[in-house]
Amino acid sequence: MKSVLLEYPELIVDLISQYKNKPVGRYDFKNDPRGEIIWYEDAKNFARLYPLDLKNYKQVDESNIVDIVRDICIQYRTLIENNGLVKLIYGDNGKQRREKYPQLIFYGVADSYCKASNLDLSAEPNAGRGSVDFKISKGYNSRVNVEVKYSSNPNLLKGFKVQLPIYDKAEKTIHSFYLVIRTTESTKNIDNLNQLRDDAVKEGKIAPEIIIVDGRVQDSASKADKL
């Protein structure tokens, strides 16, 4: 394609012209159906309503940063499963939002907690082999990666087996978390993922730590009592 465009530059001129003449659709920012902008305030509000006490970690270093990031991931899971954050994964029409949205929510929530511990949170850092979702660090030697995916993602196993190890090596991290949001009734992908990790551990390999978050919409307590 590059050779064709170089040989016939009028094609790219025509392409640009067609793009310019294409009608532009307006986005409803007031209701924000795709959650393009409201995620930030929503995430901050949840972090404010449900603060995470990290005061026990007086000094963050290589010896405890993994525990801190694990606490942040578990708090994120608690907010989704028990405190209503799950509703942000779904639009007003009840449809599941794109995977990027819970990633953004994690960023907003984790950012508040990281500030409290003077931790650096980087979204989609790229050290040359592609970008991991998040890197949380304290100085050069204390780095932890966090990858967030839906359980329904067709690349769930590949992300664990291939992508995340590459990111870990590129970012020189000491640990990584695979934060998997369960979105289906079937547990096949999750079972296969856990089996992958079990096999890796048995072989003596360093494997990402898996944290499963139930992202399915549950019945309210009043409805559950009637069952």
Buried (B, 14 or more C-beta within 10 A) or exposed (E): EEEEEEEEEEEEEEEEEEEEEEEEEEEEEEEBBBBEEBBBEBBBEBBEEBEBEBEEBEEBEBEBBBBBBBBBBBBBBBBBBEEEBBEBBBBEEEEBBEBBBBBBBBBBBBBBBBEEBEBEBBBEBEBEEEBBBBBBBBEEEBBBBBBBBBBBBEEBBEBBBEBBBBBBEBBEBBBBBBBBBBBBEEEEBBEEBBEBBEEBEEEEEEBBBBBBBBBBEEEEEEEEEEE
